[in-house]
Amino acid sequence: MTPNLTDSQTSFKSNRIARQMQENYMIENFKNLPMGSLISGKGIPVVTDATYNLLYVGASVLYTWNINAQALIIPAYNANGLDISMDQTAGDGIEISPAYGVNANTRFGFVIDTAPKGFFVRAKISVSDVSDVAELSVGFRKNATAANALSSHTDYALLQLIAGDIKTETRLNTGTASTVDTTLNWADAGTYTLRVDVAVNGKTTFTVLDSNDVVVSTGFVSQDFQFDTGDTVIPCIRQILGTDGTCSIILKEFECGYQHV
């Protein structure tokens, strides 16, 4: 009997898409002690400015980028999550991503108008002293090697905490960055979830949830943004402290991948 090639090809495509969606999904609640290594996977992580390290937490592998030289080699374990405040020095910070921006075909690289479904990133975070935070960003940026300055990236869509204010910031094709105050404020010791969704066509949606995972909609001001067709974008978290101090930034949950709800 001659096989039905149409059905066979359809089944193969469905299985390929299912594997792609599984391979590009991560959820982590940081209950395990973190471990780190050089980007090669061999040796102790380095504290050098503008350098990648590998971070292992549970079953997850993340890439970290030192924004200025650090006194700590990796984020620290905390009973409530992962402390990403690093050495708590003004101007210092870190970028964290499941994608390796150096690699053009990195895992967790989502291609606009090619991805089989829309995709998202969300991070549940608590901050002890918001006045110390110069930048805390969650969202997507165009795939490229990480950089200390956000302005070095040509395209991005981010939800941010900046000195107590929750804002959105976007940029397209090295144009002028657009920053919009959502009118929401982040209190000291507060916990919020910052979520950014991107549709297949690149249209972006910003959502803020409170500590009980309820969407905060009252007074929320957003902005319209759409990535270009063909852009590969990756999920990321960035933080830079504005003052020396004891501010703790605790990453409680991190999730990214294709939209499943």
CORVENSUL-V546499 format. One record per backbone hydrogen bond with DSSP energy under -1.0 kcal/mol. NH is the residue of the N-H (numbers start at 1). CO is the residue of the C=O. Records with the same first field share a line. If there is no record, write none. Layout:
# CORVENSUL-V546499
NH->CO  CO
This chain:
# CORVENSUL-V546499
5->3
8->4
9->5
10->6
11->7
12->8
13->9
14->10
15->11
16->12
17->13
18->14
19->15
20->16
21->17
22->18
23->19
24->20
26->256
28->254
35->56
37->54
38->43
41->38
50->66
53->64
54->37
55->62
56->35
57->60
60->57
62->55
63->97
64->53
65->95
66->51
67->93
70->47
76->83
78->81
81->78
82->251
83->76
84->249
88->85
91->241
92->89
93->67
94->239
95->65
96->237
97->63
103->100
106->103
109->106
110->233
112->231
113->200
114->111
115->111
119->198
120->257
121->196
122->255
123->194
124->253
125->192
126->250
127->190
128->248
132->129
133->130
134->240
135->240
136->161
137->238
138->159
139->236
140->157
141->234
142->155
143->232
152->149
153->150
156->171
157->140
158->169
159->138
160->167
161->136
162->165
163->133
165->162
166->184
167->160
168->180
169->158
170->178
171->156
174->154
175->172
178->170
180->168
182->166
186->164
189->127
190->187
192->125
193->209
194->123
195->207
196->121
197->205
198->119
199->203
202->199
204->225
205->197
207->195
209->193
210->214
213->210
216->208
220->217
221->182
227->202
230->112
231->228
233->110
234->141
236->139
237->96
238->137
239->94
240->135
241->92
242->132
243->132
245->88
250->126
251->82
252->124
253->124
254->28
255->122
256->26
257->120
259->118
